[in-house]
């Protein structure tokens, strides 16, 4: 069983930066793809970014490319999402997730097996 705890969310103005953290515990997870998704009320969960177990490969939603950066520290069992140049449309509840199965569509939430509770990000204009 993997337990995920997100932190780092908050209320910021447009143009500001935040760094989200996702700490994993419960078992060895260094070989697993980790992802970040976000959700707003009334909308489906949306892929944001993902990173391979080694950290060598990263994947991003088009709307966050160049602004967000995902990286991981396997020694600390933590994955991060650095968010720069935040926009009001980035406002959402952000969740991290673990994909135990390899070779899936990491842009789809169906590929992920464990989820954290989420951390709220609110960007004011």
N, C-alpha and C positions, 0 to 999 in steps of 0.2 A: 504494500500500500504506500502510495506517495501522498504526502501532505504538502500543500502549497499555500504560502502566505504572502500576499502582496502588500506593499507599502509605498509611500511617496506621493500619493495623490494630494490634491488640494485645489484651492481657488487662486487663479492667477489671471493677469491681464493678457490680452492678445500680444504676441511677440515675445512672451516670457518663455522660460524653460522649466522643465521638471524632469526628474529622473525617477522612474518607477523601479522597484526591486521586487523580486519574487524569490523567496527562500524556500527551498525544497528539503524535505526530510522524510524519513521512513524507509528508504532503501537507496541503493546505488543508482544514480540516474544519469551518470556522465555520458552514456551512449545514446540517450534519448533526445529527440527533437523537442525543443521548447518553443512555445508560441505565445503571442499576445493577441487577444481579441478585445473588442469593445462593443458595448451595447448601450443604446438609449431606449427609454420607454416607448413601446409601441413599434420598435424596429427589430429586425433580426440581428443576431450577433454577427459582427463584422470582423474579418481578418485584418490584423494590423501588421504583424511581423513574426518571423520565425527564424530559428537558428539551429543548425545541426549540432550533434553531440560534441563534435570536436571544436565547433565554433568557426570552422572554415567556410561554411556556406550560410548565407543569410537570404531572407526573402522578405519583400515588403509590398504592401498595398501601394498602388500608384500614387494615391493622394498624400502619402507620408514620405515618399522617397526624397532624399535630400534634406529632410527635416528630422526624421527619427532615425535612431541607430540602436540595434539590438546587439547585445554582447553578453558573454557569460563568464563566470569565474567558477570553474568546476571544483576548485579546492574549497570554495565556500558554499558550494551547492546553490548558487544564486545566479539568476539571469536578470539582466537589466534592460530597461527601455529608456534611452535618453531621448527626450522630446524637446526639440528646439523650435523657435518661431511658431509657437502654438497659435491656433486659430479658434474662434468660437465653435466652429464645426467639429473640432476635436473633443468637445465636451461629451463625456460618456463615462460609463463604469468600465474600467479596464480589468480584464482577467488574464492571468497566465494559465497555461495548460501544458501537459506533457503527453507526447505521443509515444506509446510503447512499441507500436508496430512500425516497422520500417517500410519505406516505399510507398507510403500513402500520399494523398493530396494534402499537403500541409497548409494549403489555403482554406481548407474546409474544416469546420469544427468537428465534423464526423470522424476525423482522423485522430482525435485527441481523447485520451482516456481519463485523465484526472484534471480537475479544475480548482483554482483558488476561489475565494469568496469575492474578490474584487476590491478595487480601490477607485474612488470617485475622482475624476478630473473635471474641473469646471473652468472654462476660459471665458472671461468677460470681454466684451468689445470696448 
